[in-house]
Amino acid sequence: MELKPCPFCGSEVTLTYSSHDNMFHFYHKGDLAPQCGAKEPIDFDGYFVKSLKEAAEAWNRRANDV
């Protein structure tokens, strides 16, 4: 599933999952994190999001989307 860009800086992001902490992590692709005000990783808790697909759907959802 394709991910929308970072809502803060517009850069491309990538998604990983860590079973160690049951978290879905979003990172800027490449070396773009220093240019963005968001601290990496941006995490979604596995308690609320159960799969990579759900995490991507949650990331792509925006408050201003109708």
VENGI-V22026 format. One line per field, one symbol per residue. ss: DSSP state (H for helix, E for strand, L for the rest). phi: phi as a letter, one per 20 degrees, with the letter a starting at -180 (. if undefined). psi: psi as a letter, one per 30 degrees, with the letter a starting at -180 (. if undefined). Layout:
ss->???
phi->???
psi->???
//
This chain:
ss->LLLLLLLLLLLLEEEEEELLLLEEEEEELLLLHHHLLLLLLEEEELLLLLLHHHHHHHHHLLLLLL
phi->.fdffgfecnffccccccfgdlceddcffmdegfedfeeefeddfffeddbffffffffffcgefd
psi->kkkllkfefglkllklkjfeghkkkklkkbhfeffkfkkllkkkkfeekfleeeeeeeefkkefk.
//
